[in-house]
């Protein structure tokens, strides 16, 4: 089985940066505690209009599927779109 890497980007609506950051930072601890999650790191660009990026690595596709079924994932996905200027940019990557 191969590892699954996910790169997700979030562009907040102006004035919603703190709320987006709060929602995303709330995902870090519970996701890192999931079996199969090898890395879950949150970054913020240093631009005038910050963009947030999640870099995630899961041991396999099943671990990613498990993550997407957790209560914390479903809650964040239901809440965060209201605070974003555009849809979440999600890329699922494979190693070369």
Buried (B, 14 or more C-beta within 10 A) or exposed (E): EEBBBBEBBBBBBEEBBEBBBEBBEBBEEBBEEBEBBBEBEBEBEEEEEBBBBBBBBBBEBEBBEBBEEBEBBEEBEEEBEEBBEEEBEEEEEEEE
